[in-house]
Amino acid sequence: MERRGSAVEEYLKNIAEEEERRIFYVLGRRETGGIPAAQIKTALQNAMMKGAGIFREGATAAEALSEVVKLMGALRQVNINDASRVYNMELREVIELDGMLHAAYAVLLGAYFRTESRGAHYRLDHPRRDDKNWLRHTLVYRIGESYSVVYQPVRVERWPPEARQL
């Protein structure tokens, strides 16, 4: 009879090996040219300012989502000059940028689907607060290469929600 934990250990080992292959794949490429990671990061910052800033619209969030998808593709074109596996700052930057792109996509999905204004986030195309439909948490899950947006109700325990008065 096999140990209970061995299936879990094997699963975790496979995930770790897959992640190592994904990360070090970039080091094996020796193409000329490519896109600098800094260029992708700047484009990401601009897309987030347009699509997920304090003042936003559905159309600009949709444009930013499209831009982030393009940047995810562009990240595959980044070349790293340093091929070492130890203290490789270029590789670290690319790994961090990959995480930033996925986090940005999740934020933009929430910004796009939430059709109301709440707190410090103002939708120019939906200027009113809507507790009836939007008093809920937005959760974005990434499963493989797909994203899922789900909502959970807010538990009001102490103070009922109300619009801020100036």
Biotite code that builds the C-alpha atoms (Angstrom):
import biotite.structure as struc

atoms = struc.array([
    struc.Atom([0.000, 0.000, 0.000], chain_id="A", res_id=1, res_name="MET", atom_name="CA", element="C"),
    struc.Atom([1.345, 3.383, -1.041], chain_id="A", res_id=2, res_name="GLU", atom_name="CA", element="C"),
    struc.Atom([1.835, 6.164, 1.494], chain_id="A", res_id=3, res_name="ARG", atom_name="CA", element="C"),
    struc.Atom([-0.948, 8.737, 1.511], chain_id="A", res_id=4, res_name="ARG", atom_name="CA", element="C"),
    struc.Atom([1.353, 11.693, 1.035], chain_id="A", res_id=5, res_name="GLY", atom_name="CA", element="C"),
    struc.Atom([3.239, 10.214, -1.919], chain_id="A", res_id=6, res_name="SER", atom_name="CA", element="C"),
    struc.Atom([0.544, 11.243, -4.439], chain_id="A", res_id=7, res_name="ALA", atom_name="CA", element="C"),
    struc.Atom([0.654, 14.791, -3.111], chain_id="A", res_id=8, res_name="VAL", atom_name="CA", element="C"),
    struc.Atom([4.451, 14.779, -3.140], chain_id="A", res_id=9, res_name="GLU", atom_name="CA", element="C"),
    struc.Atom([4.475, 13.578, -6.755], chain_id="A", res_id=10, res_name="GLU", atom_name="CA", element="C"),
    struc.Atom([1.931, 16.231, -7.754], chain_id="A", res_id=11, res_name="TYR", atom_name="CA", element="C"),
    struc.Atom([3.973, 18.998, -6.106], chain_id="A", res_id=12, res_name="LEU", atom_name="CA", element="C"),
    struc.Atom([7.179, 17.692, -7.669], chain_id="A", res_id=13, res_name="LYS", atom_name="CA", element="C"),
    struc.Atom([5.552, 17.800, -11.120], chain_id="A", res_id=14, res_name="ASN", atom_name="CA", element="C"),
    struc.Atom([4.340, 21.358, -10.560], chain_id="A", res_id=15, res_name="ILE", atom_name="CA", element="C"),
    struc.Atom([7.811, 22.446, -9.426], chain_id="A", res_id=16, res_name="ALA", atom_name="CA", element="C"),
    struc.Atom([9.468, 20.835, -12.451], chain_id="A", res_id=17, res_name="GLU", atom_name="CA", element="C"),
    struc.Atom([6.962, 22.428, -14.832], chain_id="A", res_id=18, res_name="GLU", atom_name="CA", element="C"),
    struc.Atom([7.529, 25.846, -13.266], chain_id="A", res_id=19, res_name="GLU", atom_name="CA", element="C"),
    struc.Atom([11.304, 25.426, -13.502], chain_id="A", res_id=20, res_name="GLU", atom_name="CA", element="C"),
    struc.Atom([11.000, 24.550, -17.198], chain_id="A", res_id=21, res_name="ARG", atom_name="CA", element="C"),
    struc.Atom([8.782, 27.595, -17.754], chain_id="A", res_id=22, res_name="ARG", atom_name="CA", element="C"),
    struc.Atom([11.182, 29.944, -15.994], chain_id="A", res_id=23, res_name="ILE", atom_name="CA", element="C"),
    struc.Atom([14.412, 28.641, -17.469], chain_id="A", res_id=24, res_name="PHE", atom_name="CA", element="C"),
    struc.Atom([12.991, 28.335, -20.993], chain_id="A", res_id=25, res_name="TYR", atom_name="CA", element="C"),
    struc.Atom([13.812, 32.010, -21.457], chain_id="A", res_id=26, res_name="VAL", atom_name="CA", element="C"),
    struc.Atom([17.469, 31.376, -20.645], chain_id="A", res_id=27, res_name="LEU", atom_name="CA", element="C"),
    struc.Atom([17.755, 28.744, -23.362], chain_id="A", res_id=28, res_name="GLY", atom_name="CA", element="C"),
    struc.Atom([16.675, 31.091, -26.147], chain_id="A", res_id=29, res_name="ARG", atom_name="CA", element="C"),
    struc.Atom([19.509, 32.846, -27.901], chain_id="A", res_id=30, res_name="ARG", atom_name="CA", element="C"),
    struc.Atom([17.702, 34.878, -30.518], chain_id="A", res_id=31, res_name="GLU", atom_name="CA", element="C"),
    struc.Atom([18.838, 38.296, -31.631], chain_id="A", res_id=32, res_name="THR", atom_name="CA", element="C"),
    struc.Atom([16.686, 41.326, -31.055], chain_id="A", res_id=33, res_name="GLY", atom_name="CA", element="C"),
    struc.Atom([13.672, 40.821, -28.879], chain_id="A", res_id=34, res_name="GLY", atom_name="CA", element="C"),
    struc.Atom([11.764, 43.294, -26.765], chain_id="A", res_id=35, res_name="ILE", atom_name="CA", element="C"),
    struc.Atom([13.288, 44.869, -23.665], chain_id="A", res_id=36, res_name="PRO", atom_name="CA", element="C"),
    struc.Atom([11.410, 43.966, -20.481], chain_id="A", res_id=37, res_name="ALA", atom_name="CA", element="C"),
    struc.Atom([11.440, 47.644, -19.490], chain_id="A", res_id=38, res_name="ALA", atom_name="CA", element="C"),
    struc.Atom([9.450, 48.502, -22.629], chain_id="A", res_id=39, res_name="GLN", atom_name="CA", element="C"),
    struc.Atom([6.754, 45.991, -21.686], chain_id="A", res_id=40, res_name="ILE", atom_name="CA", element="C"),
    struc.Atom([6.678, 47.277, -18.107], chain_id="A", res_id=41, res_name="LYS", atom_name="CA", element="C"),
    struc.Atom([6.206, 50.877, -19.278], chain_id="A", res_id=42, res_name="THR", atom_name="CA", element="C"),
    struc.Atom([3.385, 49.809, -21.623], chain_id="A", res_id=43, res_name="ALA", atom_name="CA", element="C"),
    struc.Atom([1.768, 47.914, -18.725], chain_id="A", res_id=44, res_name="LEU", atom_name="CA", element="C"),
    struc.Atom([1.960, 50.981, -16.486], chain_id="A", res_id=45, res_name="GLN", atom_name="CA", element="C"),
    struc.Atom([0.315, 53.098, -19.187], chain_id="A", res_id=46, res_name="ASN", atom_name="CA", element="C"),
    struc.Atom([-2.436, 50.532, -19.778], chain_id="A", res_id=47, res_name="ALA", atom_name="CA", element="C"),
    struc.Atom([-3.205, 50.350, -16.058], chain_id="A", res_id=48, res_name="MET", atom_name="CA", element="C"),
    struc.Atom([-3.380, 54.129, -15.731], chain_id="A", res_id=49, res_name="MET", atom_name="CA", element="C"),
    struc.Atom([-5.865, 54.256, -18.618], chain_id="A", res_id=50, res_name="LYS", atom_name="CA", element="C"),
    struc.Atom([-7.984, 51.242, -17.709], chain_id="A", res_id=51, res_name="GLY", atom_name="CA", element="C"),
    struc.Atom([-7.840, 50.947, -13.925], chain_id="A", res_id=52, res_name="ALA", atom_name="CA", element="C"),
    struc.Atom([-7.114, 54.427, -12.663], chain_id="A", res_id=53, res_name="GLY", atom_name="CA", element="C"),
    struc.Atom([-9.346, 56.189, -10.160], chain_id="A", res_id=54, res_name="ILE", atom_name="CA", element="C"),
    struc.Atom([-11.487, 57.551, -13.017], chain_id="A", res_id=55, res_name="PHE", atom_name="CA", element="C"),
    struc.Atom([-12.314, 54.811, -15.508], chain_id="A", res_id=56, res_name="ARG", atom_name="CA", element="C"),
    struc.Atom([-14.798, 53.691, -18.139], chain_id="A", res_id=57, res_name="GLU", atom_name="CA", element="C"),
    struc.Atom([-15.763, 50.282, -19.436], chain_id="A", res_id=58, res_name="GLY", atom_name="CA", element="C"),
    struc.Atom([-14.333, 51.041, -22.867], chain_id="A", res_id=59, res_name="ALA", atom_name="CA", element="C"),
    struc.Atom([-10.923, 52.047, -21.510], chain_id="A", res_id=60, res_name="THR", atom_name="CA", element="C"),
    struc.Atom([-10.849, 48.988, -19.228], chain_id="A", res_id=61, res_name="ALA", atom_name="CA", element="C"),
    struc.Atom([-11.595, 46.805, -22.273], chain_id="A", res_id=62, res_name="ALA", atom_name="CA", element="C"),
    struc.Atom([-8.799, 48.490, -24.244], chain_id="A", res_id=63, res_name="GLU", atom_name="CA", element="C"),
    struc.Atom([-6.407, 47.973, -21.336], chain_id="A", res_id=64, res_name="ALA", atom_name="CA", element="C"),
    struc.Atom([-7.403, 44.287, -21.105], chain_id="A", res_id=65, res_name="LEU", atom_name="CA", element="C"),
    struc.Atom([-6.604, 43.898, -24.793], chain_id="A", res_id=66, res_name="SER", atom_name="CA", element="C"),
    struc.Atom([-3.267, 45.674, -24.312], chain_id="A", res_id=67, res_name="GLU", atom_name="CA", element="C"),
    struc.Atom([-2.324, 43.418, -21.381], chain_id="A", res_id=68, res_name="VAL", atom_name="CA", element="C"),
    struc.Atom([-3.079, 40.325, -23.498], chain_id="A", res_id=69, res_name="VAL", atom_name="CA", element="C"),
    struc.Atom([-0.750, 41.705, -26.193], chain_id="A", res_id=70, res_name="LYS", atom_name="CA", element="C"),
    struc.Atom([1.927, 42.394, -23.574], chain_id="A", res_id=71, res_name="LEU", atom_name="CA", element="C"),
    struc.Atom([1.632, 38.814, -22.287], chain_id="A", res_id=72, res_name="MET", atom_name="CA", element="C"),
    struc.Atom([2.422, 37.663, -25.822], chain_id="A", res_id=73, res_name="GLY", atom_name="CA", element="C"),
    struc.Atom([5.254, 40.178, -26.103], chain_id="A", res_id=74, res_name="ALA", atom_name="CA", element="C"),
    struc.Atom([6.788, 38.833, -22.900], chain_id="A", res_id=75, res_name="LEU", atom_name="CA", element="C"),
    struc.Atom([7.522, 35.615, -24.810], chain_id="A", res_id=76, res_name="ARG", atom_name="CA", element="C"),
    struc.Atom([9.725, 37.682, -27.118], chain_id="A", res_id=77, res_name="GLN", atom_name="CA", element="C"),
    struc.Atom([11.945, 39.046, -24.338], chain_id="A", res_id=78, res_name="VAL", atom_name="CA", element="C"),
    struc.Atom([15.521, 37.869, -24.520], chain_id="A", res_id=79, res_name="ASN", atom_name="CA", element="C"),
    struc.Atom([17.803, 37.735, -21.523], chain_id="A", res_id=80, res_name="ILE", atom_name="CA", element="C"),
    struc.Atom([21.490, 38.324, -22.124], chain_id="A", res_id=81, res_name="ASN", atom_name="CA", element="C"),
    struc.Atom([22.593, 36.775, -18.812], chain_id="A", res_id=82, res_name="ASP", atom_name="CA", element="C"),
    struc.Atom([22.251, 32.981, -19.112], chain_id="A", res_id=83, res_name="ALA", atom_name="CA", element="C"),
    struc.Atom([23.284, 32.193, -15.534], chain_id="A", res_id=84, res_name="SER", atom_name="CA", element="C"),
    struc.Atom([20.874, 30.550, -13.118], chain_id="A", res_id=85, res_name="ARG", atom_name="CA", element="C"),
    struc.Atom([22.292, 32.214, -10.024], chain_id="A", res_id=86, res_name="VAL", atom_name="CA", element="C"),
    struc.Atom([21.721, 35.881, -9.079], chain_id="A", res_id=87, res_name="TYR", atom_name="CA", element="C"),
    struc.Atom([20.288, 36.596, -12.501], chain_id="A", res_id=88, res_name="ASN", atom_name="CA", element="C"),
    struc.Atom([18.648, 39.999, -12.097], chain_id="A", res_id=89, res_name="MET", atom_name="CA", element="C"),
    struc.Atom([17.426, 40.076, -15.694], chain_id="A", res_id=90, res_name="GLU", atom_name="CA", element="C"),
    struc.Atom([15.577, 36.801, -15.185], chain_id="A", res_id=91, res_name="LEU", atom_name="CA", element="C"),
    struc.Atom([14.142, 38.064, -11.898], chain_id="A", res_id=92, res_name="ARG", atom_name="CA", element="C"),
    struc.Atom([12.766, 41.127, -13.684], chain_id="A", res_id=93, res_name="GLU", atom_name="CA", element="C"),
    struc.Atom([11.088, 39.002, -16.345], chain_id="A", res_id=94, res_name="VAL", atom_name="CA", element="C"),
    struc.Atom([9.560, 36.669, -13.735], chain_id="A", res_id=95, res_name="ILE", atom_name="CA", element="C"),
    struc.Atom([8.244, 39.663, -11.782], chain_id="A", res_id=96, res_name="GLU", atom_name="CA", element="C"),
    struc.Atom([6.880, 41.221, -14.966], chain_id="A", res_id=97, res_name="LEU", atom_name="CA", element="C"),
    struc.Atom([5.052, 37.980, -15.763], chain_id="A", res_id=98, res_name="ASP", atom_name="CA", element="C"),
    struc.Atom([3.389, 38.142, -12.349], chain_id="A", res_id=99, res_name="GLY", atom_name="CA", element="C"),
    struc.Atom([2.570, 41.835, -12.837], chain_id="A", res_id=100, res_name="MET", atom_name="CA", element="C"),
    struc.Atom([0.870, 41.101, -16.150], chain_id="A", res_id=101, res_name="LEU", atom_name="CA", element="C"),
    struc.Atom([-1.339, 38.403, -14.623], chain_id="A", res_id=102, res_name="HIS", atom_name="CA", element="C"),
    struc.Atom([-2.185, 40.586, -11.613], chain_id="A", res_id=103, res_name="ALA", atom_name="CA", element="C"),
    struc.Atom([-3.003, 43.503, -13.943], chain_id="A", res_id=104, res_name="ALA", atom_name="CA", element="C"),
    struc.Atom([-5.294, 41.281, -15.987], chain_id="A", res_id=105, res_name="TYR", atom_name="CA", element="C"),
    struc.Atom([-7.162, 40.224, -12.835], chain_id="A", res_id=106, res_name="ALA", atom_name="CA", element="C"),
    struc.Atom([-7.527, 43.845, -11.655], chain_id="A", res_id=107, res_name="VAL", atom_name="CA", element="C"),
    struc.Atom([-8.772, 44.949, -15.067], chain_id="A", res_id=108, res_name="LEU", atom_name="CA", element="C"),
    struc.Atom([-11.332, 42.146, -15.205], chain_id="A", res_id=109, res_name="LEU", atom_name="CA", element="C"),
    struc.Atom([-12.763, 43.333, -11.900], chain_id="A", res_id=110, res_name="GLY", atom_name="CA", element="C"),
    struc.Atom([-12.701, 46.966, -13.067], chain_id="A", res_id=111, res_name="ALA", atom_name="CA", element="C"),
    struc.Atom([-14.416, 46.076, -16.342], chain_id="A", res_id=112, res_name="TYR", atom_name="CA", element="C"),
    struc.Atom([-17.237, 43.986, -14.898], chain_id="A", res_id=113, res_name="PHE", atom_name="CA", element="C"),
    struc.Atom([-18.058, 46.232, -11.913], chain_id="A", res_id=114, res_name="ARG", atom_name="CA", element="C"),
    struc.Atom([-20.600, 48.623, -13.393], chain_id="A", res_id=115, res_name="THR", atom_name="CA", element="C"),
    struc.Atom([-20.870, 51.122, -10.540], chain_id="A", res_id=116, res_name="GLU", atom_name="CA", element="C"),
    struc.Atom([-18.832, 53.724, -8.688], chain_id="A", res_id=117, res_name="SER", atom_name="CA", element="C"),
    struc.Atom([-17.713, 52.836, -5.176], chain_id="A", res_id=118, res_name="ARG", atom_name="CA", element="C"),
    struc.Atom([-15.335, 54.536, -2.785], chain_id="A", res_id=119, res_name="GLY", atom_name="CA", element="C"),
    struc.Atom([-12.283, 55.906, -4.536], chain_id="A", res_id=120, res_name="ALA", atom_name="CA", element="C"),
    struc.Atom([-13.035, 54.087, -7.808], chain_id="A", res_id=121, res_name="HIS", atom_name="CA", element="C"),
    struc.Atom([-15.232, 56.099, -10.102], chain_id="A", res_id=122, res_name="TYR", atom_name="CA", element="C"),
    struc.Atom([-16.751, 54.767, -13.319], chain_id="A", res_id=123, res_name="ARG", atom_name="CA", element="C"),
    struc.Atom([-17.499, 57.707, -15.602], chain_id="A", res_id=124, res_name="LEU", atom_name="CA", element="C"),
    struc.Atom([-20.050, 55.566, -17.464], chain_id="A", res_id=125, res_name="ASP", atom_name="CA", element="C"),
    struc.Atom([-21.662, 54.320, -14.201], chain_id="A", res_id=126, res_name="HIS", atom_name="CA", element="C"),
    struc.Atom([-21.455, 57.238, -11.740], chain_id="A", res_id=127, res_name="PRO", atom_name="CA", element="C"),
    struc.Atom([-23.840, 55.861, -9.099], chain_id="A", res_id=128, res_name="ARG", atom_name="CA", element="C"),
    struc.Atom([-23.190, 53.446, -6.292], chain_id="A", res_id=129, res_name="ARG", atom_name="CA", element="C"),
    struc.Atom([-25.322, 50.299, -6.596], chain_id="A", res_id=130, res_name="ASP", atom_name="CA", element="C"),
    struc.Atom([-25.526, 48.336, -3.336], chain_id="A", res_id=131, res_name="ASP", atom_name="CA", element="C"),
    struc.Atom([-28.402, 46.196, -4.645], chain_id="A", res_id=132, res_name="LYS", atom_name="CA", element="C"),
    struc.Atom([-26.244, 44.624, -7.365], chain_id="A", res_id=133, res_name="ASN", atom_name="CA", element="C"),
    struc.Atom([-22.679, 45.343, -6.265], chain_id="A", res_id=134, res_name="TRP", atom_name="CA", element="C"),
    struc.Atom([-22.426, 44.988, -2.504], chain_id="A", res_id=135, res_name="LEU", atom_name="CA", element="C"),
    struc.Atom([-20.206, 41.971, -3.092], chain_id="A", res_id=136, res_name="ARG", atom_name="CA", element="C"),
    struc.Atom([-16.576, 41.007, -3.364], chain_id="A", res_id=137, res_name="HIS", atom_name="CA", element="C"),
    struc.Atom([-15.050, 40.418, -6.787], chain_id="A", res_id=138, res_name="THR", atom_name="CA", element="C"),
    struc.Atom([-12.678, 37.439, -6.901], chain_id="A", res_id=139, res_name="LEU", atom_name="CA", element="C"),
    struc.Atom([-10.580, 36.481, -9.897], chain_id="A", res_id=140, res_name="VAL", atom_name="CA", element="C"),
    struc.Atom([-9.061, 33.019, -10.125], chain_id="A", res_id=141, res_name="TYR", atom_name="CA", element="C"),
    struc.Atom([-6.474, 31.860, -12.605], chain_id="A", res_id=142, res_name="ARG", atom_name="CA", element="C"),
    struc.Atom([-6.710, 28.214, -13.513], chain_id="A", res_id=143, res_name="ILE", atom_name="CA", element="C"),
    struc.Atom([-4.088, 27.233, -16.052], chain_id="A", res_id=144, res_name="GLY", atom_name="CA", element="C"),
    struc.Atom([-4.249, 29.949, -18.686], chain_id="A", res_id=145, res_name="GLU", atom_name="CA", element="C"),
    struc.Atom([-7.911, 30.788, -18.015], chain_id="A", res_id=146, res_name="SER", atom_name="CA", element="C"),
    struc.Atom([-9.396, 33.303, -15.615], chain_id="A", res_id=147, res_name="TYR", atom_name="CA", element="C"),
    struc.Atom([-12.658, 33.031, -13.733], chain_id="A", res_id=148, res_name="SER", atom_name="CA", element="C"),
    struc.Atom([-14.487, 35.964, -12.136], chain_id="A", res_id=149, res_name="VAL", atom_name="CA", element="C"),
    struc.Atom([-16.750, 35.086, -9.212], chain_id="A", res_id=150, res_name="VAL", atom_name="CA", element="C"),
    struc.Atom([-18.561, 37.143, -6.619], chain_id="A", res_id=151, res_name="TYR", atom_name="CA", element="C"),
    struc.Atom([-19.182, 36.652, -2.918], chain_id="A", res_id=152, res_name="GLN", atom_name="CA", element="C"),
    struc.Atom([-21.655, 38.642, -0.860], chain_id="A", res_id=153, res_name="PRO", atom_name="CA", element="C"),
    struc.Atom([-20.338, 41.125, 1.676], chain_id="A", res_id=154, res_name="VAL", atom_name="CA", element="C"),
    struc.Atom([-21.250, 40.168, 5.237], chain_id="A", res_id=155, res_name="ARG", atom_name="CA", element="C"),
    struc.Atom([-22.452, 43.301, 6.961], chain_id="A", res_id=156, res_name="VAL", atom_name="CA", element="C"),
    struc.Atom([-21.926, 42.723, 10.673], chain_id="A", res_id=157, res_name="GLU", atom_name="CA", element="C"),
    struc.Atom([-21.701, 46.105, 12.309], chain_id="A", res_id=158, res_name="ARG", atom_name="CA", element="C"),
    struc.Atom([-22.284, 49.188, 10.195], chain_id="A", res_id=159, res_name="TRP", atom_name="CA", element="C"),
    struc.Atom([-24.657, 49.148, 7.246], chain_id="A", res_id=160, res_name="PRO", atom_name="CA", element="C"),
    struc.Atom([-23.156, 50.516, 4.038], chain_id="A", res_id=161, res_name="PRO", atom_name="CA", element="C"),
    struc.Atom([-24.027, 54.071, 3.097], chain_id="A", res_id=162, res_name="GLU", atom_name="CA", element="C"),
    struc.Atom([-22.875, 56.634, 0.580], chain_id="A", res_id=163, res_name="ALA", atom_name="CA", element="C"),
    struc.Atom([-20.251, 59.085, 1.823], chain_id="A", res_id=164, res_name="ARG", atom_name="CA", element="C"),
    struc.Atom([-21.466, 62.577, 2.580], chain_id="A", res_id=165, res_name="GLN", atom_name="CA", element="C"),
    struc.Atom([-19.264, 65.588, 1.957], chain_id="A", res_id=166, res_name="LEU", atom_name="CA", element="C"),
])
